[in-house]
Structures are given as structure tokens and as C-alpha cells.
Amino acid sequence: MLDDYVSDIHSHYPLMGYRQIRDTLLLETGWKVCDISVWRSMKRLNIRGYVRRKKYPSNPGSEHKQHPNILNREFHAAAPLQKIVTDITYIKHRGKWFFLACFLDLFNNEIVEWELSDTFDNILVMKAAKRLLDKAKSTDYPILLHSDQGSQYSSAGYQALLQEYNAIQSMSRAGVPRDNAVMESFFGRFKDVLRFQFRYWERDNLGDVVASAIYYFNNIRPVRKLNGKPPVLFREILVA
């Protein structure tokens, strides 16, 4: 019986490891089993999740002259929309490059805003940032936005937008991806899911498949540090 459930979950979400399959089983059926039972089931079925290779650490670089690393690798937030990390990644589709900007909430690892474009300009991050900042107006604390020192985040337009909303801007040290480790890690997993689960190159509309993948990370994929719940469900339960 357990093997049947494990096999079905794996067929829908082939990148999930035994911990995520166990948490998904609990969410979908209410059936409580231990991690080791799911691990043994996957071994019997000769299936496994996807394990990403670790990258080598980089040497520390210099801080931005105007916006130091205020986040300072404190990747925990006590409330929604308190600490946001952001970055841009590239996706090649049908022979053309697209650029994806995402804003991730450190409270629950939810992608709270994103923008996809075939143009690599300041508008890419500013459109999503403005939507995010409008959401954050309902909070009674300043929002912190952390990024690398890329030109989009260093631009006068982006900095003016954050100042308009009294947001705190923080930047990683130059050439130190670990200062934005949560965002870097997300993009790694996200691209794996796009490639191996959604097979994005077979789809005509990249925007649709990106939206589906973000929905998967926000609403379906369980996260162990969130008590085995997907980010949106975790937030809704805690702030209800």
C-alpha cells in the first residue's frame, strides 16, 4: 500500500526526495509514516529524488559603497514581507534568452513576486518590486530587500523606488553568492524542476510553464523547516 502511494507521488513530482514525499503523503492523505519507511519504499521501487551538486565557496569581496550587506546572512524572518531576497536568472527557450526576476520571502520561502522578460533592463526588476512594495504597505514594519550588486539593483530608478516606499536596501558583497544563498539555492532547484519535471522546452509559452513551476514551489512542494507544509499553506495557517 505504501509503495503505491510513494510511486504515485513520485510519478507526479519526480524530483522530490523521501522527506518531501513523506510530507506530501501526510498533506494529501493524513497518513503518518516515518521518513525511514518512505526511504525504504523508494529503495524497493528503485526510485530516488534529485540531489544537486554543491558548489565551492567563494572568497569574500567588497561591500557596495551605498548599500552594505545589512541582511548579513540572517536568513530568518519573524513575519511575512519583512525580509525579501531577490535575483535574476537566465532561461534559454526556443533559441532565445529570457530573464526571470524573483522576490523570495525569507519568512516562508514563498515567491511573492516575479517578472519574466526577453529584455534585460531595469524594468524587469522594477515592475515586480513595485507590486511587492504595494503589498508591503499593509505591514507596520519596514521591508528589507536584499540583492546582489547587479546593475538593475544598483540603478537610480530601483533605488529611488525603494526610497519612495521607505524600504531598506541591502546588497551582497561583490562576488559572494553565499550572501544571497537562499535565492541562489532556490534558482538551482527551480531550474531543475523546469527541466526534469515540467520539460519546459516542449512548451510553446515559457511564461505559462514558469507560472506553473512557481505555483508548485509555493503551493505544492513541502518544506521540512516549515513543518512539512508548502510556503503558502504555512503562511495562511500562521497568520490566520
PANUNU-806271 format. One record per residue: residue in three letters; y, x, z of N, C-alpha, C, O, CB in turn; residue number from 1. Coordinates in steps of 0.02 Angstrom, whole numbers. Atoms other than C-alpha are relative to their C-alpha. Glycine has a CB too. Layout:
<sites>
code	n.py	n.px	n.pz	ca.py	ca.px	ca.pz	c.py	c.px	c.pz	o.py	o.px	o.pz	cb.py	cb.px	cb.pz	pos
ALA	Y	X	Z	Y	X	Z	Y	X	Z	Y	X	Z	Y	X	Z	NUM
...
</sites>
This chain:
<sites>
code	n.py	n.px	n.pz	ca.py	ca.px	ca.pz	c.py	c.px	c.pz	o.py	o.px	o.pz	cb.py	cb.px	cb.pz	pos
MET	-60	41	0	0	0	0	63	43	0	109	32	-40	0	-47	61	1
LEU	-59	-44	-2	124	138	48	8	37	-66	64	44	-90	-7	50	58	2
ASP	-4	-36	63	82	234	-110	31	-43	-55	68	-18	-97	-69	24	-22	3
ASP	-27	45	50	125	82	-215	76	-6	7	113	-4	-43	-32	-70	5	4
TYR	-72	4	-12	297	65	-134	35	65	-19	86	65	-52	14	-18	73	5
VAL	-29	-66	15	332	251	-146	3	12	-75	54	36	-100	-40	56	35	6
SER	3	-9	72	279	256	-327	53	-43	-36	85	-21	-84	-70	-17	-27	7
ASP	-49	45	31	391	107	-370	71	26	10	111	26	-36	-7	-71	29	8
ILE	-67	-26	-13	545	182	-285	12	63	-42	66	72	-70	9	15	75	9
HIS	-6	-62	39	513	350	-369	10	-15	-75	46	21	-109	-61	44	10	10
SER	-7	16	71	498	267	-539	71	-22	-17	95	-12	-73	-50	-55	-20	11
HIS	-68	21	11	672	192	-518	51	56	14	102	62	-20	16	-61	44	12
TYR	-46	-53	-21	754	342	-432	-39	65	6	-54	87	61	35	-19	67	13
PRO	45	-57	0	654	496	-483	27	63	33	-11	110	45	-18	17	-69	14
LEU	-27	-59	-32	773	621	-402	-3	-3	76	11	47	109	71	11	-22	15
MET	2	6	-72	751	554	-226	-57	40	30	-112	41	4	-7	-74	20	16
GLY	51	-35	-38	658	663	-102	-33	-47	50	-17	-107	52	30	59	36	17
TYR	39	44	-44	540	598	32	44	-33	54	31	-89	73	-55	40	34	18
ARG	-43	30	-50	680	569	159	38	-60	-29	44	-112	3	50	52	27	19
GLN	-38	54	31	782	463	39	-46	-58	-20	-26	-116	-15	38	25	-62	20
ILE	47	54	16	628	367	-18	-18	-38	64	-24	-99	63	-64	29	-33	21
ARG	16	33	-64	585	332	164	57	-46	20	44	-103	42	-13	52	55	22
ASP	-58	41	-19	763	268	197	8	-59	-47	27	-114	-25	64	42	0	23
THR	-4	54	48	762	164	37	-53	-53	15	-40	-113	9	-8	26	-72	24
LEU	54	46	-18	596	87	89	21	-43	59	7	-103	60	-64	39	17	25
LEU	-23	38	-58	672	36	255	54	-50	-19	53	-107	4	26	48	55	26
LEU	-55	44	21	828	-37	173	-25	-59	-41	-1	-115	-33	51	40	-40	27
GLU	22	52	46	733	-135	42	-53	-46	29	-57	-105	10	-26	31	-63	28
THR	57	40	-25	582	-195	141	0	-10	75	-33	-55	101	-64	33	-21	29
GLY	2	3	-73	618	-166	325	-61	34	29	-71	33	90	1	-71	23	30
TRP	61	-33	-21	456	-68	333	16	69	28	43	112	-7	-51	6	-58	31
LYS	-15	-63	-33	471	76	458	-61	47	-4	-114	33	24	20	-12	73	32
VAL	51	-53	3	369	230	415	34	66	14	95	72	7	-37	1	-69	33
CYS	-30	-65	-16	396	411	464	6	42	-63	-27	29	-114	-42	37	53	34
ASP	-11	-44	57	455	548	347	-64	32	-24	-77	36	-84	50	54	19	35
ILE	61	-37	19	289	640	350	-49	-45	-38	-86	-22	-81	-34	29	62	36
SER	44	46	36	195	484	293	22	-7	-73	-20	-10	-118	0	-69	34	37
VAL	-25	5	69	307	469	140	-12	65	-36	-30	65	-95	76	-18	-1	38
TRP	14	-66	31	291	656	107	-73	5	-21	-87	29	-76	17	57	50	39
ARG	71	-2	18	101	641	111	-16	-47	-58	-57	-31	-101	-43	-19	61	40
SER	10	46	55	108	490	-2	22	31	-66	-13	25	-117	39	-65	12	41
MET	-24	-32	61	212	585	-129	-46	56	-22	-57	68	-82	71	27	10	42
LYS	48	-53	16	90	729	-119	-62	-29	-32	-89	-1	-80	-18	41	63	43
ARG	59	32	30	-56	612	-154	15	-23	-71	-27	-18	-116	-23	-61	44	44
LEU	-19	26	66	39	538	-301	21	56	-48	33	44	-107	57	-49	8	45
ASN	-21	-58	40	86	713	-362	70	-11	-29	81	3	-88	-51	14	-56	46
ILE	-69	9	21	271	668	-371	45	36	50	25	48	107	19	-76	-5	47
ARG	-47	-34	-44	422	755	-298	72	-15	-21	85	-35	-78	-13	77	0	48
GLY	-71	7	16	610	742	-288	26	63	-34	-12	109	-47	41	-16	63	49
TYR	-31	-57	35	731	862	-370	36	43	51	76	18	91	49	-24	-55	50
VAL	-31	-47	-46	784	1017	-273	47	45	-40	26	79	-86	-53	42	38	51
ARG	-49	-41	35	944	1103	-329	-3	71	25	-14	83	85	70	-29	7	52
ARG	-2	-71	-19	954	1292	-329	66	15	35	119	-9	14	-9	45	-62	53
LYS	-60	-18	-37	1076	1366	-205	40	54	-37	11	96	-72	-18	24	71	54
LYS	-43	-50	32	1225	1467	-266	16	55	50	15	45	111	64	-33	-27	55
TYR	-20	-56	-43	1277	1635	-199	70	-11	27	112	-40	-8	-5	66	-39	56
PRO	-68	8	-27	1429	1639	-84	50	44	-36	33	95	-65	0	17	75	57
SER	-53	-38	32	1596	1699	-148	42	34	53	39	17	112	44	-45	-44	58
ASN	-45	-35	-46	1722	1817	-69	63	-40	11	87	-73	-35	17	70	-27	59
PRO	-60	39	-14	1873	1740	17	58	21	-44	66	80	-60	20	8	73	60
GLY	-59	-14	41	2032	1727	-89	62	-19	38	60	-32	98	-4	-38	-66	61
SER	-64	13	-33	2214	1694	-53	14	-75	2	-9	-113	-41	56	37	-37	62
GLU	-20	69	-5	2288	1529	4	58	-15	-47	94	31	-67	19	-17	73	63
HIS	-56	21	41	2411	1430	-100	65	10	39	66	-2	100	-7	-75	-22	64
LYS	-62	-16	-34	2591	1477	-60	32	-62	33	60	-57	87	49	31	-48	65
GLN	-31	61	-27	2649	1296	-34	-47	-43	41	-26	-76	88	28	-41	-57	66
HIS	48	46	-31	2490	1208	19	-61	38	25	-109	47	-12	-22	-55	-50	67
PRO	57	-38	-28	2373	1305	135	-61	-44	9	-59	-105	-1	20	32	66	68
ASN	64	35	-9	2194	1258	173	0	-36	68	-31	-13	116	-59	50	-5	69
ILE	-5	38	-62	2233	1128	306	-68	-29	20	-85	-32	79	51	-57	-7	70
LEU	66	28	-15	2060	1049	291	-44	51	36	-78	34	84	-35	-24	-64	71
ASN	34	-56	-33	1984	1218	337	-74	-14	13	-100	2	67	35	17	65	72
ARG	72	16	-3	1806	1158	305	-19	-47	57	-76	-48	79	-40	65	7	73
GLU	15	51	-50	1820	1021	436	-20	-63	-39	21	-108	-49	61	-14	48	74
PHE	23	53	45	1714	903	331	-23	-63	35	-67	-99	12	-57	27	-42	75
HIS	15	62	-37	1707	764	459	64	-41	7	116	-13	24	-32	15	70	76
ALA	-57	45	-9	1823	614	462	-20	-56	47	-76	-82	43	25	-28	-68	77
ALA	15	52	-50	1834	487	602	10	-70	-26	-13	-118	5	43	10	60	78
ALA	-15	67	26	1893	343	492	4	4	-76	15	57	-104	66	-27	30	79
PRO	-6	1	73	1896	288	310	70	19	-23	119	6	12	-17	-69	-27	80
LEU	-63	-19	31	2033	359	198	43	44	44	104	41	42	39	-62	-20	81
GLN	-35	-48	-43	2079	491	325	1	69	-32	52	103	-34	-32	3	69	82
LYS	7	-64	34	2015	646	234	-35	-11	-67	-91	-36	-69	-38	52	44	83
ILE	27	9	67	1986	645	46	-4	68	-34	43	107	-31	43	-50	-41	84
VAL	6	-61	40	1920	788	-60	-6	-20	-74	-32	-74	-90	-62	43	22	85
THR	-2	17	71	1941	793	-249	-11	61	-43	3	118	-23	67	-34	-18	86
ASP	10	-54	48	1895	896	-400	-11	-31	-69	-16	-92	-76	-61	46	20	87
ILE	11	21	70	1869	887	-589	-62	36	-26	-71	96	-14	62	15	-44	88
THR	57	-31	32	1708	918	-684	0	-19	-74	34	-66	-95	-67	-22	33	89
TYR	3	10	72	1667	927	-870	-67	-28	-20	-118	-8	8	15	66	-38	90
ILE	62	29	26	1537	825	-964	4	-1	-76	51	-29	-104	-13	-72	28	91
LYS	1	1	72	1491	852	-1146	-44	-58	-24	-101	-64	-5	-27	68	-29	92
HIS	35	59	23	1441	693	-1236	14	-10	-74	71	-15	-96	22	-63	40	93
ARG	-4	10	73	1405	670	-1421	47	51	-33	87	34	-76	25	-71	-15	94
GLY	-38	-54	30	1484	838	-1462	72	4	22	111	43	-6	-2	-7	-72	95
LYS	-69	1	-22	1645	801	-1367	3	10	76	-40	-15	113	35	-67	-20	96
TRP	-7	-12	-72	1706	859	-1196	40	-56	32	92	-78	6	34	67	13	97
PHE	-35	49	-42	1757	731	-1064	11	31	69	-25	77	89	-40	-67	5	98
PHE	-20	-28	-64	1838	764	-897	-1	-56	53	29	-109	43	70	34	-4	99
LEU	8	50	-53	1795	671	-736	32	25	64	13	77	91	-75	-15	11	100
ALA	-32	-15	-65	1908	674	-583	-26	-50	51	-25	-111	39	78	-4	-6	101
CYS	27	43	-53	1832	606	-422	36	14	65	56	70	79	-75	9	7	102
PHE	-28	-5	-67	1903	572	-249	-53	-25	49	-72	-84	46	67	-40	6	103
LEU	56	15	-46	1772	575	-110	26	-4	72	62	41	95	-56	54	-6	104
ASP	-21	12	-69	1800	506	65	-50	36	47	-109	22	46	3	-76	17	105
LEU	43	-38	-45	1732	627	197	-27	-43	58	-72	-21	94	37	59	28	106
PHE	26	45	-52	1706	480	316	-72	-20	-15	-114	-22	30	44	-62	7	107
ASN	67	25	17	1553	420	220	-25	24	-68	-73	-3	-95	-1	-75	1	108
ASN	20	-29	66	1541	524	59	3	-51	-57	-33	-46	-106	-71	27	5	109
GLU	-9	50	52	1597	374	-43	50	24	-52	102	51	-35	23	-67	30	110
ILE	-49	-12	52	1681	399	-211	48	-59	-1	30	-113	-24	-34	11	-70	111
VAL	-47	56	-8	1835	295	-178	44	-11	-61	71	-65	-71	44	13	61	112
GLU	-35	8	64	1921	328	-345	-25	52	-49	-48	106	-29	77	6	10	113
TRP	19	-49	51	1882	413	-510	33	-18	-65	55	-75	-75	-78	2	-8	114
GLU	-31	10	65	1951	433	-684	-36	46	-51	-47	105	-38	77	15	2	115
LEU	33	-37	54	1865	487	-846	46	0	-60	74	-51	-78	-69	-31	-18	116
SER	-46	-5	57	1965	550	-995	-25	55	-47	-59	102	-26	72	14	23	117
ASP	14	-53	47	1945	653	-1152	60	47	-7	61	91	-50	-19	-28	-68	118
THR	-60	-42	-1	2114	733	-1114	6	34	68	5	0	120	64	-41	-17	119
PHE	-3	-38	-63	2130	870	-983	73	11	18	102	64	4	-37	68	-7	120
ASP	-70	-5	-17	2304	836	-916	12	-28	70	-35	-48	104	44	-38	-52	121
ASN	-16	22	-68	2395	787	-756	-14	-74	11	-28	-94	67	73	15	15	122
ILE	11	72	-7	2375	601	-791	-71	-14	25	-82	-64	59	12	-35	-68	123
LEU	70	10	-20	2188	621	-763	-6	-9	75	-39	-55	99	-42	60	-22	124
VAL	6	5	-73	2209	650	-576	53	-47	29	41	-78	81	7	69	31	125
MET	-54	40	-30	2373	557	-550	-15	-75	-2	4	-111	44	65	13	-37	126
LYS	17	71	4	2307	387	-608	-46	-20	57	-35	-70	91	-32	-17	-67	127
ALA	48	15	-54	2161	392	-487	32	11	68	20	-28	115	-63	43	-7	128
ALA	-32	-14	-64	2267	469	-349	46	-57	21	49	-75	80	39	66	-3	129
LYS	-46	54	-17	2396	330	-359	-38	-62	24	-18	-95	72	44	-18	-61	130
ARG	40	57	-23	2262	195	-345	-26	12	71	-26	-33	112	-60	-13	-49	131
LEU	25	-18	-66	2191	286	-195	55	-5	52	45	-33	106	-30	70	-1	132
LEU	-55	1	-48	2359	307	-110	25	-71	14	46	-86	70	58	42	-26	133
ASP	-17	70	-12	2397	122	-134	-49	-32	49	-29	-72	92	1	-39	-66	134
LYS	50	25	-48	2234	83	-43	15	25	71	8	-12	120	-70	20	-21	135
ALA	-9	-32	-65	2278	203	97	61	-25	37	69	-10	97	4	76	-9	136
LYS	-60	25	-34	2443	116	135	-17	-47	57	23	-57	102	45	-36	-50	137
SER	19	48	-53	2347	-8	243	-22	35	64	-30	2	115	-57	-44	-25	138
THR	20	-36	-60	2296	129	365	61	19	41	117	20	16	-41	64	-18	139
ASP	-55	-18	-45	2401	181	515	1	75	14	27	97	66	-4	-39	65	140
TYR	0	-73	-8	2373	369	492	10	31	-68	-7	1	-119	-67	25	34	141
PRO	-12	-33	65	2423	493	356	-66	21	-32	-113	42	2	46	62	9	142
ILE	60	-20	37	2294	529	222	7	73	-21	61	95	-41	-10	-45	-62	143
LEU	2	-70	21	2245	709	185	-40	5	-64	-97	-19	-67	-30	46	55	144
LEU	34	-10	63	2199	755	6	-11	74	-11	37	113	-14	39	-32	-59	145
HIS	17	-71	8	2108	920	-19	-29	12	-69	-70	-26	-93	-49	23	55	146
SER	23	-17	67	2078	1004	-187	-2	76	-7	14	113	40	45	-31	-54	147
ASP	-8	-71	15	2064	1174	-268	72	12	-25	114	-32	-21	-52	23	-53	148
GLN	-68	-17	22	2216	1263	-340	9	-11	-75	51	22	-106	15	71	18	149
GLY	-5	14	71	2192	1193	-515	69	-25	-20	107	-50	21	-52	-51	-20	150
SER	-67	16	24	2344	1160	-623	18	-74	10	76	-90	22	6	17	-74	151
GLN	-15	71	-10	2327	970	-609	23	-14	71	68	-55	82	-62	-42	-17	152
TYR	-17	11	-70	2336	978	-419	61	39	22	92	23	72	-59	18	44	153
SER	-60	-40	-16	2474	1110	-420	62	-26	-37	117	0	-26	-13	73	-18	154
SER	-56	24	42	2583	1012	-543	53	-34	42	39	-62	96	-26	-48	-54	155
ALA	-56	31	-35	2753	950	-491	-9	-76	6	9	-106	56	66	15	-36	156
GLY	11	72	-2	2704	771	-536	-48	-22	54	-35	-70	89	-24	-23	-67	157
TYR	50	17	-51	2550	768	-424	28	11	69	18	-30	114	-64	42	-10	158
GLN	-29	-14	-66	2642	849	-279	53	-52	18	57	-72	76	30	70	1	159
ALA	-51	51	-13	2786	726	-297	-32	-67	18	-7	-103	61	46	-8	-60	160
LEU	35	62	-15	2663	580	-297	-24	-1	72	-17	-51	107	-59	-9	-48	161
LEU	25	-3	-68	2585	637	-134	58	-3	50	52	-35	103	-40	65	11	162
GLN	-58	2	-44	2756	664	-56	28	-71	5	51	-93	58	54	48	-24	163
GLU	-25	69	1	2807	488	-108	-38	-44	49	-9	-89	80	-5	-30	-71	164
TYR	42	40	-46	2662	417	-6	-10	34	68	-50	11	108	-68	-13	-33	165
ASN	6	-37	-63	2684	541	138	-71	25	13	-93	27	70	23	-44	58	166
ALA	67	-28	-6	2512	612	104	3	74	15	51	108	-4	-42	-14	-64	167
ILE	4	-72	-16	2460	783	168	-42	34	-55	-98	13	-69	-32	11	71	168
GLN	36	-36	52	2409	905	31	-29	64	27	6	104	60	47	14	-60	169
SER	36	-60	-21	2280	1039	66	-36	30	-60	-59	-7	-104	-51	-16	57	170
MET	33	-32	56	2208	1168	-53	-48	55	24	-35	89	73	53	30	-48	171
SER	48	-53	-13	2057	1283	-53	33	67	-14	81	72	-51	-63	-9	-42	172
ARG	-21	-67	19	2083	1470	-55	-23	14	-71	-73	-13	-94	-28	52	50	173
ALA	15	-16	70	2080	1543	-230	-71	29	-6	-89	76	29	51	49	-28	174
GLY	67	-26	14	1903	1568	-295	-50	-9	56	-98	29	60	5	71	-16	175
VAL	46	11	-56	1817	1498	-139	-26	-72	-4	1	-115	30	35	14	69	176
PRO	26	68	7	1713	1345	-190	-22	-31	67	-20	-92	74	-57	0	-48	177
ARG	25	27	-64	1645	1329	-12	55	-36	40	40	-76	84	-30	55	42	178
ASP	-54	36	-34	1817	1273	47	2	-74	-21	33	-115	12	67	33	-15	179
ASN	6	69	24	1780	1114	-53	-74	-16	-11	-93	-46	-61	42	-12	-65	180
ALA	73	1	9	1592	1119	-26	-28	-70	-11	-75	-78	-50	-33	31	59	181
VAL	27	67	6	1563	931	-9	10	-26	-71	-35	-57	-100	33	-48	51	182
MET	-14	22	69	1645	895	-177	-42	39	-50	-69	10	-97	74	7	-16	183
GLU	41	-42	44	1556	1041	-260	-73	-23	1	-105	-28	-51	5	74	21	184
SER	69	22	-7	1390	981	-193	-11	-68	-33	-62	-79	-66	-20	-5	74	185
PHE	6	65	32	1422	803	-250	-5	6	-75	-49	-25	-106	59	-44	19	186
PHE	1	-6	72	1459	854	-428	-66	30	-25	-90	11	-78	59	43	-23	187
GLY	65	-26	19	1300	956	-433	-54	-53	-2	-91	-59	-50	-21	55	47	188
ARG	50	55	-2	1193	808	-379	16	-53	-52	-29	-81	-83	-1	-31	70	189
PHE	-21	52	48	1294	689	-488	-22	17	-71	-48	-26	-107	77	-9	2	190
LYS	20	-20	67	1261	789	-646	-75	-1	-8	-101	-17	-62	27	69	-16	191
ASP	73	5	3	1076	799	-604	-21	-72	-11	-66	-85	-51	-31	28	65	192
VAL	17	71	8	1070	610	-588	19	-25	-69	-19	-63	-100	36	-42	54	193
LEU	-19	19	68	1166	585	-750	-52	23	-51	-69	-13	-97	69	29	-18	194
ARG	45	-31	49	1045	700	-840	-72	-27	7	-101	-49	-43	1	75	8	195
PHE	71	15	-8	875	660	-766	-16	-73	13	-71	-96	-4	-27	41	56	196
GLN	13	70	-16	892	480	-707	31	-48	-51	-1	-96	-72	25	-16	69	197
PHE	-35	46	45	1021	400	-822	-3	22	-73	13	-17	-117	71	-7	21	198
ARG	7	-26	69	990	510	-977	62	-19	-41	59	-53	-92	-64	-29	-33	199
TYR	-65	22	25	1174	494	-1018	10	13	-75	47	-23	-108	55	34	38	200
TRP	-9	-17	71	1160	574	-1191	-27	-54	-46	-11	-56	-106	-33	67	-15	201
GLU	27	54	41	1063	422	-1251	45	-61	-2	33	-107	-41	-68	-19	26	202
ARG	-45	58	-5	1205	303	-1207	61	10	-44	86	66	-51	22	-11	73	203
ASP	-58	-4	44	1348	263	-1325	65	9	39	110	46	19	5	-62	-43	204
ASN	-62	0	-38	1480	237	-1191	-9	41	64	-43	20	111	22	-73	18	205
LEU	7	-44	-58	1495	381	-1067	31	-32	62	4	-25	117	32	67	-13	206
GLY	-33	32	-58	1614	280	-956	-46	-48	36	-45	-52	97	62	-36	-23	207
ASP	46	48	-30	1481	147	-928	-53	36	42	-70	13	97	-33	-43	-54	208
VAL	53	-34	-37	1348	272	-875	28	37	61	-5	41	112	-37	49	-47	209
VAL	-32	-30	-58	1469	365	-762	12	-52	55	-1	-39	114	68	34	-20	210
ALA	-10	55	-48	1514	199	-678	-66	-19	34	-67	-32	94	30	-61	-34	211
SER	66	17	-28	1328	161	-655	-23	53	49	-52	38	102	-52	-10	-56	212
ALA	21	-55	-44	1295	332	-579	41	0	64	13	13	118	7	67	-36	213
ILE	-42	2	-60	1442	317	-459	-22	-60	44	-23	-55	105	75	-5	-18	214
TYR	25	57	-38	1380	144	-409	-65	18	37	-76	-1	94	-12	-61	-47	215
TYR	63	-22	-31	1209	222	-374	14	42	62	-16	31	115	-43	42	-51	216
PHE	-16	-42	-58	1285	354	-259	34	-39	55	22	-26	114	44	59	-22	217
ASN	-38	38	-50	1399	230	-171	-41	-56	33	-32	-69	93	61	-29	-31	218
ASN	31	62	-24	1283	80	-152	-76	1	6	-104	-43	37	20	-55	-45	219
ILE	73	1	1	1101	130	-176	-30	60	35	-75	53	77	-25	-3	-70	220
ARG	30	-62	-25	1064	311	-131	13	8	75	70	15	95	28	61	-38	221
PRO	-10	-7	-72	1034	325	58	17	72	18	-5	120	-14	-62	-22	38	222
VAL	-21	-66	-24	1113	470	153	-23	7	73	-6	-35	115	78	9	-7	223
ARG	29	-6	-67	1023	534	307	53	6	54	44	-22	109	-46	61	3	224
LYS	-51	-7	-52	1182	582	401	38	-65	11	76	-72	60	49	55	-19	225
LEU	-29	67	-9	1239	401	376	-52	-49	26	-51	-108	10	30	-26	-67	226
ASN	54	40	-30	1088	337	471	-44	-32	-54	-69	-88	-46	29	-54	44	227
GLY	44	24	53	991	318	309	29	-56	-41	-8	-93	-75	-63	-23	30	228
LYS	-32	53	38	1118	200	231	42	29	-57	66	85	-52	45	-44	47	229
PRO	-47	-21	52	1216	212	68	72	-1	27	85	-37	75	-6	-45	-63	230
PRO	-69	-5	-27	1402	253	92	35	-67	9	65	-78	62	40	42	-46	231
VAL	-37	63	-6	1472	79	58	-28	-43	56	10	-71	95	-2	-39	-66	232
LEU	30	39	-54	1348	-9	172	17	29	68	31	-9	115	-76	-3	-9	233
PHE	-17	-33	-62	1381	119	309	72	-18	21	85	-34	79	-8	76	-6	234
ARG	-70	16	-15	1569	89	297	8	-74	19	43	-90	67	45	16	-61	235
GLU	-8	71	-13	1553	-100	292	-27	-19	69	2	-62	103	-36	-41	-54	236
ILE	28	15	-66	1444	-103	448	45	25	56	56	-10	105	-70	32	8	237
LEU	-39	-30	-54	1555	13	550	70	-30	6	97	-33	61	6	74	-12	238
VAL	-69	25	-4	1723	-63	505	3	-76	0	58	-105	-1	41	27	-58	239
ALA	0	74	1	1668	-246	504	28	-27	65	32	-88	74	-73	-27	-11	240
</sites>
